Amino acid sequence: MTAAAGCAGPAVVVWDDSLIDYDFGPGHPFAPVRLELAMELVRELGLLDAPGVREVGPVPVDEALLLAVHEPEYVAAVRAASSDPGAADLARGLGTGDVPAFPRMHDVATRVCGATLAAAQAVHSGQALHAVNLAGGLHHAMPGAASGFCVYNDLAVAIRWLLDQGVERIAYVDIDVHHGDGVQEAFYDDPRVLTVSVHETGRALFPGTGFPHETGGPHAPGSAVNVPLPPGTGDDGWLRAFHAVVPPVLEAFQPQFIVSQHGCDSHRDDPLAHLALTVDGQRAAHAAVHRLAHRLTGGRWVATGGGGYSWVYVVPRAWAHLVGEVVGRPVDPRTEIPERWRDLAHARTGERAPVLMTDGADPYLRSFDTGFDPADPVDAAILAVREAVFPLHGLLVEHRL
């Protein structure tokens, strides 16, 4: 399941070494080493050397744009915590175990926003067909509070900027294992933005939201689509759920732009969640989003990273596959990982790195339209989502036993 032939185009990869300054300190799972290793693997695989690929840095974020997404009092609290981490506002999620305060936190978090904004600007201007910021994807940050390792919501900032430029319909697709609650919150009552999140059920995992009945505000019915999956769901079940829900609702919405979050904590080896995907299943997910961009938006696609806490075994491979999709050079899963990178990973973490870009899995897409098993918890989840949102998009709720 790779992107279809002919899907290549000019691409931008946003990177600057300063992005690894988003660092909550020793022992925190959101460690910058995972990002460093991912970018190093991208380079070792030659993905930045592909024709039409440019590497650019973050752009400045105007204060007014940041305040269009976050409350002034919250931004002031982040600034204050940046100057005095010991006096962080716990009521706004700062200085907690999830979001410890650190010096220059405001500047560093704003720079992450500027990286995703640079990706959006490159695609909007036509300089690139696709763009990716692996340092982005901070989808839990709320308008007035930090949450889930996220200070500012770079995704909401980029989407808000696109709306301000006159883009009328934007689809946000979130495949992180955790519900994309912060982006949903930012646009819950805005009919111009469709937020779609495929995640482990909130009954088993943070943030405890993202259920089928969350379908948008009173002025935007159907603008939120949530696919909560049971713990233990693997490649085949995940892909079945994605394809049963995401393409139909996006086709009905007809977006002009796709913004996506590719947290790879859905992997079976991730220490913070309970899904069971392989790198091969995640690669198929990246390719599916890529195909949707070409089918629906003329290719206009901005992708980001997100969660992922298996720093060596999963994150670098999953995101190298993502970058391969973005730059139009999908990585053959049989590719051997360069020894130089494996040595670097071991030196930086003490962990032994994988040898191949595959887990040896062969994901199989079993279409939901071929039959529904009411005893299958994945099928039950799919049906609940379709019953909740399909009528709001003019779609029929059909299934066969």
Secondary structure, DSSP 8 states (H G I E B T S, - for coil): ----TT----EEEE--GGGGG----TT-SS-HHHHHHHHHHHHHTTGGGSTTEEEE------HHHHHHHS-HHHHHHHHHHHH-GGG--GGGTTTSSSS---TTHHHHHHHHHHHHHHHHHHHHHTS-SEEEETT---TT-BTTB-BTTBSS-HHHHHHHHHHHTT---EEEEE-SSS--HHHHHHHTT-TTEEEEEEEE-TTTSTT----TT----TTSTT-EEEEEE-TT-BHHHHHHHHHHHHHHHHHHH--SEEEEE---TTBTT-TT---BB-HHHHHHHHHHHHHHHHHHSTT-EEEE------TTTTHHHHHHHHHHHHTT----TT-B--HHHHHHHHHHHS----SBS--S-------GGG---TT-HHHHHHHHHHHHHGGGGT-------
